[in-house]
Amino acid sequence: IPAESGSILLAEGSQLRFTAVRGPKAAALLGESIDISKGIAGACATSGTALLVRQARGSYQHDPTIDTTIDHLTRTLLALPISTAGQVVGVIELLNPFGTDTFTADQQALAKSISGHLANRLCKAD
């Protein structure tokens, strides 16, 4: 899915940890954690629902802390829960699609499929 950045955040208690990161600020994020009750990723994890947020900085759910810390501008964000056995174990985030201000329906469906495959892999790893 063509986007500036992508991350997999796994739930660890009250935190979401960046376990896989791609993009210009990947090195600064890998291994870092955010509170599961904050931001769009946290809203996705706690609600168990996918979120597509255009104009993220104007969203009440957006927590600008990470953007400020790593000097990044999140414009559009797609967050999808990674769920196994009805429990959210993480979140996939895609930021800033190339050439547009949103992710297409096909891209969202592909991201949802990837989330499901990842959940199956994580379930088998336990």
DSSP file (Angstrom, degrees, kcal/mol; ACC not computed):
  #  RESIDUE AA STRUCTURE BP1 BP2  ACC     N-H-->O    O-->H-N    N-H-->O    O-->H-N    TCO  KAPPA ALPHA  PHI   PSI    X-CA   Y-CA   Z-CA
    1    1 A I              0   0    0      0, 0.0     2,-0.7     0, 0.0   102,-0.0   0.000 360.0 360.0 360.0 117.6    0.0    0.0    0.0
    2    2 A P        +     0   0    0      0, 0.0    96,-1.4     0, 0.0     2,-0.3  -0.463 360.0 134.7 -70.6 109.8    1.8    3.2   -1.1
    3    3 A A  E     -A   97   0A   0     -2,-0.7    93,-0.2    94,-0.3     3,-0.1  -0.983  62.7-117.4-151.2 156.2    2.2    5.4    1.9
    4    4 A E  E    S+     0   0A   0     92,-2.3     2,-0.3    91,-0.9    92,-0.2   0.891  95.4   7.9 -62.1 -41.3    4.9    7.5    3.5
    5    5 A S  E     -A   95   0A   0     90,-1.6    90,-2.5    18,-0.2     2,-0.3  -0.963  58.3-173.9-143.5 155.6    5.1    5.4    6.7
    6    6 A G  E     -AB  94  22A   0     16,-2.3    16,-2.9    -2,-0.3     2,-0.3  -0.986   8.3-178.4-150.6 144.8    3.7    2.2    8.2
    7    7 A S  E     -AB  93  21A   0     86,-2.6    86,-2.7    -2,-0.3     2,-0.5  -0.983  21.8-148.3-143.1 151.9    4.0    0.6   11.6
    8    8 A I  E     -AB  92  20A   0     12,-2.6    11,-2.7    -2,-0.3    12,-1.4  -0.994  20.9-169.9-116.7 122.1    2.9   -2.4   13.6
    9    9 A L  E     -AB  91  18A   0     82,-3.1    82,-2.8    -2,-0.5     2,-0.4  -0.954   6.0-155.6-113.4 127.8    2.3   -1.6   17.2
   10   10 A L  E     -AB  90  17A   0      7,-2.4     7,-2.8    -2,-0.5    80,-0.3  -0.852  21.1-114.8-106.3 140.8    1.8   -4.5   19.6
   11   11 A A  E     + B   0  16A   0     78,-3.0     2,-0.3    -2,-0.4     5,-0.2  -0.528  32.2 175.3 -74.6 131.8   -0.1   -4.2   22.9
   12   12 A E  E >   - B   0  15A   0      3,-3.1     3,-1.4    -2,-0.3     2,-0.4  -0.794  63.7 -64.7-136.6  90.7    2.0   -4.7   26.0
   13   13 A G  T 3  S-     0   0    0     -2,-0.3    -1,-0.1     1,-0.3     0, 0.0  -0.527 120.6  -9.8  65.7-121.7   -0.2   -4.1   29.0
   14   14 A S  T 3  S+     0   0    0     -2,-0.4    22,-2.7    -3,-0.1    23,-0.4   0.223 127.0  77.9 -92.8  14.3   -1.2   -0.4   28.9
   15   15 A Q  E <   -BC  12  35A   0     -3,-1.4    -3,-3.1    20,-0.3     2,-0.5  -0.863  64.8-145.1-123.7 155.4    1.2    0.4   26.1
   16   16 A L  E     -BC  11  34A   0     18,-2.8    18,-2.4    -2,-0.3     2,-0.5  -0.993  24.5-156.2-114.1 123.7    1.5    0.0   22.4
   17   17 A R  E     -BC  10  33A   0     -7,-2.8    -7,-2.4    -2,-0.5     2,-0.9  -0.870  18.8-124.1-106.5 132.2    5.1   -0.7   21.3
   18   18 A F  E     +B    9   0A   0     14,-2.9    13,-3.0    -2,-0.5    -9,-0.2  -0.616  40.1 164.7 -70.8 105.4    6.4    0.0   17.8
   19   19 A T  E     +     0   0A   0    -11,-2.7     2,-0.3    -2,-0.9    -1,-0.2   0.667  66.9  22.1-101.8 -20.1    7.7   -3.4   16.7
   20   20 A A  E    S+B    8   0A   0    -12,-1.4   -12,-2.6     2,-0.0     2,-0.4  -0.962  71.3 175.4-146.5 130.0    8.0   -2.9   13.0
   21   21 A V  E     -B    7   0A   0     -2,-0.3     2,-0.4   -14,-0.2   -14,-0.2  -0.999   9.7-175.7-141.2 137.3    8.3    0.6   11.4
   22   22 A R  E     +B    6   0A   0    -16,-2.9   -16,-2.3    -2,-0.4     3,-0.1  -0.992  43.7  60.6-130.0 140.6    8.9    1.7    7.8
   23   23 A G  S >  S-     0   0    0     -2,-0.4     3,-1.6   -18,-0.2     4,-0.3  -0.746  95.2 -52.9 134.5 179.4    9.3    5.3    6.7
   24   24 A P  T 3  S+     0   0    0      0, 0.0     3,-0.2     0, 0.0    -1,-0.1   0.692 133.0  39.9 -66.6 -19.5   11.6    8.3    7.1
   25   25 A K  T 3> S+     0   0    0      1,-0.1     4,-1.1    -3,-0.1     3,-0.5   0.104  79.0 117.8-113.8  20.9   11.4    8.3   10.9
   26   26 A A  H X> S+     0   0    0     -3,-1.6     4,-2.5     1,-0.2     3,-0.8   0.894  71.6  54.1 -57.3 -45.9   11.5    4.6   11.4
   27   27 A A  H 34 S+     0   0    0     -4,-0.3    -1,-0.2     1,-0.3    -2,-0.1   0.855 108.1  50.6 -61.0 -35.0   14.8    4.6   13.4
   28   28 A A  H 34 S+     0   0    0     -3,-0.5    -1,-0.3     1,-0.2    -2,-0.2   0.753 117.3  39.4 -73.9 -23.8   13.3    7.1   15.9
   29   29 A L  H X< S+     0   0    0     -4,-1.1     3,-2.7    -3,-0.8   -11,-0.3   0.796  81.9 109.7 -97.0 -32.6   10.2    5.0   16.5
   30   30 A L  T 3< S+     0   0    0     -4,-2.5   -11,-0.2     1,-0.3     3,-0.1  -0.228  94.7   6.7 -55.5 123.4   11.3    1.4   16.5
   31   31 A G  T 3  S+     0   0    0    -13,-3.0    -1,-0.3     1,-0.3   -12,-0.1   0.215  99.5 126.2  89.6 -13.9   11.0    0.0   20.1
   32   32 A E    <   -     0   0    0     -3,-2.7   -14,-2.9   -14,-0.1     2,-0.3  -0.342  47.1-145.7 -73.3 159.1    9.3    3.1   21.4
   33   33 A S  E     -C   17   0A   0    -16,-0.2     2,-0.3    -3,-0.1   -16,-0.2  -0.926  10.6-163.9-127.4 151.7    5.9    2.8   23.3
   34   34 A I  E     -C   16   0A   0    -18,-2.4   -18,-2.8    -2,-0.3     2,-0.2  -0.933  37.6 -92.7-128.6 156.3    2.8    5.0   23.5
   35   35 A D  E >   -C   15   0A   0     -2,-0.3     3,-1.9   -20,-0.2   -20,-0.3  -0.493  29.0-136.3 -68.9 132.2    0.0    4.8   26.0
   36   36 A I  T 3  S+     0   0    0    -22,-2.7    10,-0.3     1,-0.3    -1,-0.1   0.649 102.1  60.1 -66.3 -14.4   -2.8    2.6   24.8
   37   37 A S  T 3  S+     0   0    0    -23,-0.4     2,-0.3     8,-0.1    -1,-0.3   0.421  98.0  73.5 -92.7   2.5   -5.4    5.2   25.9
   38   38 A K  S <> S+     0   0    0     -3,-1.9     4,-1.1    25,-0.0     5,-0.1  -0.833  82.3   3.6-119.8 154.1   -4.0    8.0   23.7
   39   39 A G  H  > S-     0   0    0     -2,-0.3     4,-2.1     3,-0.2    23,-0.2   0.075  93.6 -61.1  74.4 178.9   -4.0    8.9   20.0
   40   40 A I  H  > S+     0   0    0      2,-0.2     4,-2.4     1,-0.2     5,-0.2   0.881 133.9  53.2 -70.4 -39.9   -5.6    7.3   17.0
   41   41 A A  H  > S+     0   0    0      1,-0.2     4,-2.6     2,-0.2    -1,-0.2   0.915 110.6  48.3 -61.3 -41.6   -3.7    4.0   17.5
   42   42 A G  H  X S+     0   0    0     -4,-1.1     4,-2.8     2,-0.2     5,-0.3   0.901 110.2  50.9 -64.6 -41.2   -5.0    3.9   21.1
   43   43 A A  H  X S+     0   0    0     -4,-2.1     4,-1.9     2,-0.2     6,-0.3   0.895 111.8  48.3 -62.7 -39.7   -8.5    4.6   20.0
   44   44 A C  H  X>S+     0   0    0     -4,-2.4     4,-2.2     2,-0.2     5,-0.5   0.927 113.9  46.5 -64.4 -45.8   -8.3    1.8   17.4
   45   45 A A  H  <5S+     0   0    0     -4,-2.6    -2,-0.2     1,-0.2    43,-0.2   0.904 115.8  43.6 -66.0 -42.0   -6.9   -0.6   20.0
   46   46 A T  H  <5S+     0   0    0     -4,-2.8    -1,-0.2   -10,-0.3    -2,-0.2   0.814 121.9  38.3 -77.0 -28.6   -9.4    0.1   22.7
   47   47 A S  H  <5S-     0   0    0     -4,-1.9    -2,-0.2    -5,-0.3    -1,-0.2   0.729  95.5-136.9 -91.3 -23.3  -12.4    0.2   20.4
   48   48 A G  T  <5 +     0   0    0     -4,-2.2     2,-0.3     1,-0.3    -3,-0.2   0.685  65.0 117.0  74.1  17.7  -11.4   -2.7   18.2
   49   49 A T      < -     0   0    0     -5,-0.5    -1,-0.3    -6,-0.3    -2,-0.2  -0.901  69.3-110.1-121.1 149.1  -12.4   -0.8   15.1
   50   50 A A        -     0   0    0     -2,-0.3     2,-0.4    30,-0.1    30,-0.2  -0.443  32.4-158.6 -71.2 146.7  -10.5    0.5   12.1
   51   51 A L  E     -D   79   0A   0     28,-2.8    28,-2.9    -2,-0.1     2,-0.5  -0.996  13.9-169.5-132.4 130.1  -10.2    4.3   11.8
   52   52 A L  E     -D   78   0A   0     -2,-0.4     2,-0.6    26,-0.2    26,-0.2  -0.980  15.3-176.8-115.0 117.2   -9.5    6.4    8.8
   53   53 A V  E     -D   77   0A   0     24,-2.9    24,-2.4    -2,-0.5     3,-0.4  -0.942   8.5-168.7-123.8 111.8   -8.7    9.9    9.8
   54   54 A R  E    S+D   76   0A   0     -2,-0.6    22,-0.2     1,-0.2     4,-0.1  -0.713  80.2  22.0 -91.0 150.1   -8.0   12.6    7.2
   55   55 A Q  S >  S-     0   0    0     20,-0.5     3,-1.9    -2,-0.3     4,-0.3   0.970  79.0-175.7  54.9  56.1   -6.6   15.9    8.5
   56   56 A A  G >  S+     0   0    0     19,-3.2     3,-2.0    -3,-0.4     6,-0.4   0.825  72.6  63.8 -54.7 -38.5   -5.3   14.1   11.5
   57   57 A R  G 3  S+     0   0    0     17,-0.5    -1,-0.3     1,-0.3    -2,-0.1   0.755 102.7  50.8 -62.9 -21.7   -4.1   17.2   13.2
   58   58 A G  G <  S+     0   0    0     -3,-1.9     2,-0.3    -4,-0.1    -1,-0.3   0.473  90.1 102.8 -90.5  -3.0   -7.6   18.5   13.4
   59   59 A S    X   -     0   0    0     -3,-2.0     3,-0.9    -4,-0.3   -19,-0.1  -0.625  69.3-141.5 -85.3 136.5   -9.0   15.3   15.0
   60   60 A Y  T 3  S+     0   0    0     -2,-0.3   -21,-0.2     1,-0.2    -1,-0.1   0.738 103.7  57.8 -64.3 -21.6   -9.7   15.2   18.7
   61   61 A Q  T 3  S+     0   0    0    -23,-0.1     2,-0.3    -5,-0.1    -1,-0.2   0.705  83.6  99.6 -82.2 -19.9   -8.3   11.6   18.7
   62   62 A H    <   -     0   0    0     -3,-0.9   -23,-0.1    -6,-0.4     0, 0.0  -0.514  57.9-158.8 -73.7 128.2   -4.9   12.6   17.3
   63   63 A D    >   -     0   0    0     -2,-0.3     3,-0.6     1,-0.1     4,-0.4  -0.935   1.1-161.9-104.1 112.0   -2.1   13.0   19.9
   64   64 A P  T 3>  +     0   0    0      0, 0.0     4,-2.7     0, 0.0     5,-0.2   0.457  64.8 100.1 -76.0   1.4    0.6   15.2   18.4
   65   65 A T  H 3> S+     0   0    0      1,-0.2     4,-2.6     2,-0.2     5,-0.2   0.914  84.2  43.2 -55.7 -50.0    3.2   14.1   20.9
   66   66 A I  H <> S+     0   0    0     -3,-0.6     4,-2.5     2,-0.2    -1,-0.2   0.940 113.7  51.6 -63.9 -46.7    5.0   11.6   18.6
   67   67 A D  H  >>S+     0   0    0     -4,-0.4     5,-2.3     1,-0.2     4,-0.8   0.920 113.6  45.0 -54.7 -45.2    4.8   14.0   15.6
   68   68 A T  H ><5S+     0   0    0     -4,-2.7     3,-0.5     3,-0.2    -1,-0.2   0.918 112.2  51.7 -65.9 -43.9    6.4   16.7   17.8
   69   69 A T  H 3<5S+     0   0    0     -4,-2.6    -2,-0.2    -5,-0.2    -1,-0.2   0.879 121.9  30.1 -62.3 -40.5    9.0   14.4   19.2
   70   70 A I  H 3<5S-     0   0    0     -4,-2.5    -1,-0.2    -5,-0.2    -2,-0.2   0.332 108.9-116.0-104.8   7.7   10.3   13.1   15.9
   71   71 A D  T <<5 +     0   0    0     -4,-0.8     2,-0.3    -3,-0.5    -3,-0.2   0.979  65.2 143.0  56.0  63.6    9.5   16.2   13.8
   72   72 A H      < -     0   0    0     -5,-2.3     2,-0.6    -6,-0.1    -1,-0.2  -0.914  46.9-138.9-131.5 155.2    6.9   14.6   11.6
   73   73 A L        -     0   0    0     -2,-0.3     2,-0.7    -5,-0.0    -5,-0.0  -0.935  13.0-162.7-119.6 108.2    3.6   15.7   10.0
   74   74 A T        +     0   0    0     -2,-0.6   -17,-0.5     1,-0.2     3,-0.1  -0.806  21.2 160.7 -88.1 119.1    0.8   13.2   10.1
   75   75 A R        +     0   0    0     -2,-0.7   -19,-3.2     1,-0.4   -20,-0.5   0.836  67.4  16.1-100.8 -54.6   -1.9   14.2    7.6
   76   76 A T  E     -D   54   0A   0    -22,-0.2    20,-2.9   -21,-0.2     2,-0.4  -0.973  68.0-172.8-125.2 137.6   -3.9   11.1    7.0
   77   77 A L  E     -DE  53  95A   0    -24,-2.4   -24,-2.9    -2,-0.4     2,-0.5  -0.994  11.7-167.1-136.7 130.5   -3.8    8.0    9.1
   78   78 A L  E     -DE  52  94A   0     16,-2.8    16,-2.5    -2,-0.4     2,-0.4  -0.977  14.5-176.4-113.5 120.8   -5.4    4.5    8.7
   79   79 A A  E     -DE  51  93A   0    -28,-2.9   -28,-2.8    -2,-0.5    14,-0.2  -0.973   2.6-176.8-121.2 130.8   -5.3    2.4   11.8
   80   80 A L  E     - E   0  92A   0     12,-2.6    12,-2.8    -2,-0.4   -30,-0.1  -0.988  24.9-121.1-128.3 134.8   -6.6   -1.2   11.9
   81   81 A P  E     - E   0  91A   0      0, 0.0     2,-0.6     0, 0.0    10,-0.3  -0.424  12.1-143.1 -72.1 147.8   -6.8   -3.5   14.9
   82   82 A I  E     - E   0  90A   0      8,-2.9     7,-3.4    -2,-0.1     8,-1.1  -0.957  31.8-177.3-107.0 110.7   -4.9   -6.8   15.0
   83   83 A S  E     - E   0  88A   0     -2,-0.6     2,-0.4     5,-0.3     5,-0.2  -0.916  18.9-179.0-121.0 136.8   -7.3   -9.1   16.8
   84   84 A T  E >  S- E   0  87A   0      3,-2.7     3,-2.2    -2,-0.4    -2,-0.0  -1.000  77.4  -7.7-129.9 133.9   -6.9  -12.7   17.9
   85   85 A A  T 3  S-     0   0    0     -2,-0.4    -1,-0.1     1,-0.3     3,-0.1   0.854 130.6 -54.8  50.9  40.5   -9.7  -14.7   19.7
   86   86 A G  T 3  S+     0   0    0      1,-0.2     2,-0.4   -38,-0.0    -1,-0.3   0.530 116.6 111.3  76.5   5.9  -11.7  -11.5   20.0
   87   87 A Q  E <   - E   0  84A   0     -3,-2.2    -3,-2.7   -39,-0.0     2,-0.5  -0.950  68.7-126.6-117.8 131.5   -8.9   -9.6   21.8
   88   88 A V  E     + E   0  83A   0     -2,-0.4    -5,-0.3    -5,-0.2     3,-0.1  -0.628  30.2 171.9 -75.2 122.8   -7.0   -6.7   20.2
   89   89 A V  E     -     0   0A   0     -7,-3.4   -78,-3.0    -2,-0.5     2,-0.3   0.434  61.0 -26.9-110.1  -4.4   -3.2   -7.5   20.4
   90   90 A G  E     -AE  10  82A   0     -8,-1.1    -8,-2.9   -80,-0.3     2,-0.3  -0.988  57.6-107.1 176.8-172.3   -2.0   -4.6   18.3
   91   91 A V  E     -AE   9  81A   0    -82,-2.8   -82,-3.1    -2,-0.3     2,-0.5  -0.998  10.9-145.5-143.3 140.1   -2.6   -2.1   15.6
   92   92 A I  E     -AE   8  80A   0    -12,-2.8   -12,-2.6    -2,-0.3     2,-0.4  -0.934  23.6-167.9-101.4 131.4   -1.4   -1.5   12.0
   93   93 A E  E     -AE   7  79A   0    -86,-2.7   -86,-2.6    -2,-0.5     2,-0.4  -0.973  11.2-173.2-121.5 135.8   -0.9    2.1   11.1
   94   94 A L  E     -AE   6  78A   0    -16,-2.5   -16,-2.8    -2,-0.4     2,-0.4  -0.994  13.9-160.9-122.5 134.4   -0.4    3.6    7.7
   95   95 A L  E     -AE   5  77A   0    -90,-2.5   -90,-1.6    -2,-0.4   -91,-0.9  -0.932  52.7  -5.9-122.1 139.5    0.4    7.3    7.3
   96   96 A N  E    S-     0   0A   0    -20,-2.9   -92,-2.3    -2,-0.4    -1,-0.2   0.942  70.0-135.7  53.8  78.6    0.1    9.8    4.5
   97   97 A P  E >   -A    3   0A   0      0, 0.0     3,-0.9     0, 0.0   -94,-0.3  -0.310  28.8-102.3 -60.9 145.0   -0.8    7.9    1.3
   98   98 A F  T 3  S+     0   0    0    -96,-1.4     4,-0.1     1,-0.2     3,-0.1  -0.502  95.8   0.7 -71.1 133.0    1.2    9.0   -1.7
   99   99 A G  T 3  S+     0   0    0     -2,-0.2     2,-0.3     1,-0.1    -1,-0.2   0.502 122.8  55.5  76.2   6.2   -0.5   11.3   -4.2
  100  100 A T  S <  S-     0   0    0     -3,-0.9    -1,-0.1     1,-0.0     3,-0.0  -0.951  77.5-119.2-157.6 172.1   -3.8   11.7   -2.4
  101  101 A D  S    S+     0   0    0     -2,-0.3     2,-0.3    -5,-0.1   -46,-0.2   0.265  91.3  35.6-104.9  12.2   -5.3   12.7    1.0
  102  102 A T  S    S-     0   0    0     -4,-0.1     2,-0.4   -26,-0.1   -24,-0.1  -0.974  79.4-106.3-153.5 166.7   -7.0    9.3    1.7
  103  103 A F        -     0   0    0     -2,-0.3   -26,-0.0   -26,-0.1  -100,-0.0  -0.842  42.7-120.4 -95.4 135.0   -6.6    5.6    1.4
  104  104 A T     >  -     0   0    0     -2,-0.4     4,-2.5     1,-0.1     5,-0.2  -0.183  23.8-107.1 -69.7 165.9   -8.9    4.0   -1.2
  105  105 A A  H  > S+     0   0    0      1,-0.2     4,-2.4     2,-0.2     5,-0.2   0.890 122.6  52.0 -60.1 -40.0  -11.5    1.3   -0.4
  106  106 A D  H  > S+     0   0    0      2,-0.2     4,-2.4     1,-0.2    -1,-0.2   0.907 109.7  48.6 -63.7 -41.6   -9.2   -1.3   -2.1
  107  107 A Q  H  > S+     0   0    0      2,-0.2     4,-2.5     1,-0.2    -2,-0.2   0.893 111.4  50.0 -65.8 -39.1   -6.2   -0.2    0.0
  108  108 A Q  H  X S+     0   0    0     -4,-2.5     4,-2.3     2,-0.2    -2,-0.2   0.908 110.9  49.3 -64.8 -41.2   -8.3   -0.3    3.2
  109  109 A A  H  X S+     0   0    0     -4,-2.4     4,-2.1     2,-0.2    -2,-0.2   0.901 111.6  49.1 -64.7 -40.7   -9.5   -3.8    2.3
  110  110 A L  H  X S+     0   0    0     -4,-2.4     4,-2.5     2,-0.2    -2,-0.2   0.919 110.7  50.0 -64.5 -43.5   -6.0   -5.0    1.6
  111  111 A A  H  X S+     0   0    0     -4,-2.5     4,-2.4     1,-0.2    -2,-0.2   0.891 109.9  51.3 -61.9 -39.3   -4.8   -3.5    5.0
  112  112 A K  H  X S+     0   0    0     -4,-2.3     4,-2.1     2,-0.2    -1,-0.2   0.900 109.7  50.0 -64.2 -40.3   -7.7   -5.3    6.7
  113  113 A S  H  X S+     0   0    0     -4,-2.1     4,-2.4     2,-0.2    -2,-0.2   0.913 110.2  49.8 -63.5 -43.1   -6.6   -8.6    5.1
  114  114 A I  H  X S+     0   0    0     -4,-2.5     4,-2.7     1,-0.2    -2,-0.2   0.903 108.5  53.5 -62.4 -41.3   -3.0   -8.0    6.2
  115  115 A S  H  X S+     0   0    0     -4,-2.4     4,-2.4     1,-0.2    -1,-0.2   0.911 109.4  48.6 -59.1 -43.4   -4.2   -7.4    9.7
  116  116 A G  H  X S+     0   0    0     -4,-2.1     4,-2.1     2,-0.2    -2,-0.2   0.904 111.6  48.4 -64.1 -42.4   -6.1  -10.6    9.7
  117  117 A H  H  X S+     0   0    0     -4,-2.4     4,-2.1     2,-0.2    -2,-0.2   0.906 111.9  49.6 -64.6 -41.6   -3.1  -12.6    8.4
  118  118 A L  H  X S+     0   0    0     -4,-2.7     4,-2.7     2,-0.2     5,-0.2   0.911 108.6  52.8 -63.9 -41.9   -0.8  -11.0   11.0
  119  119 A A  H  X S+     0   0    0     -4,-2.4     4,-2.3     1,-0.2    -1,-0.2   0.915 108.9  50.3 -59.7 -42.5   -3.3  -11.9   13.7
  120  120 A N  H  X S+     0   0    0     -4,-2.1     4,-2.0     2,-0.2    -1,-0.2   0.903 111.1  48.7 -61.8 -41.0   -3.3  -15.5   12.6
  121  121 A R  H  X S+     0   0    0     -4,-2.1     4,-1.4     1,-0.2    -2,-0.2   0.911 112.1  48.3 -65.7 -41.9    0.5  -15.6   12.6
  122  122 A L  H  X S+     0   0    0     -4,-2.7     4,-0.9     1,-0.2    -1,-0.2   0.879 109.7  53.0 -66.1 -36.8    0.6  -14.1   16.1
  123  123 A C  H >< S+     0   0    0     -4,-2.3     3,-0.6     1,-0.2    -1,-0.2   0.899 109.6  48.1 -64.3 -41.3   -2.0  -16.5   17.3
  124  124 A K  H 3< S+     0   0    0     -4,-2.0    -1,-0.2     1,-0.2    -2,-0.2   0.775 105.3  60.1 -70.2 -26.1    0.1  -19.5   16.1
  125  125 A A  H 3<        0   0    0     -4,-1.4    -1,-0.2     1,-0.2    -2,-0.2   0.729 360.0 360.0 -74.4 -21.3    3.2  -18.0   17.7
  126  126 A D    <<        0   0    0     -4,-0.9    -1,-0.2    -3,-0.6    -2,-0.1   0.486 360.0 360.0 -72.7 360.0    1.7  -18.2   21.2
